[in-house]
């Protein structure tokens, strides 16, 4: 029986594509495909590390800000992350995706990470969680 969260995607998930999606070479492919429970465990750990990434201008982590649109763990152990930025000219446009990739690849059993920047749907303050709005004194 498959775990009820096996196909879970973050509520902010939107279908988005980016014409310049990059490829990453896997560092260590497992001998056998990962099962649903293993992928869920990796997903949870990736979400945990995303909570340690902060937009340098806003004292709230990028996950709570709603900048992460999708996290998917493949059977190979590769993690695909779709994220956005608060604005196209964000000063962290170079550093933040690199930090997300670095931290995701540091999760045990992750064989590689792809981080895709998407602009649809555009980010706005409604994508922030209630906790983020509370932390920023917006409620």
Secondary structure, DSSP 8 states (H G I E B T S, - for coil): ---TTTT---TT------TT------S---SS---HHHHHHHHHHHHHHHTT-B-TTSSSBHHHHT-EEEEEE-TTSEEEEEE--SSTT-TTTTHHHHHHHHHHHTSTT--EEEEEE--SS---GGGS-HHHHHHTT--
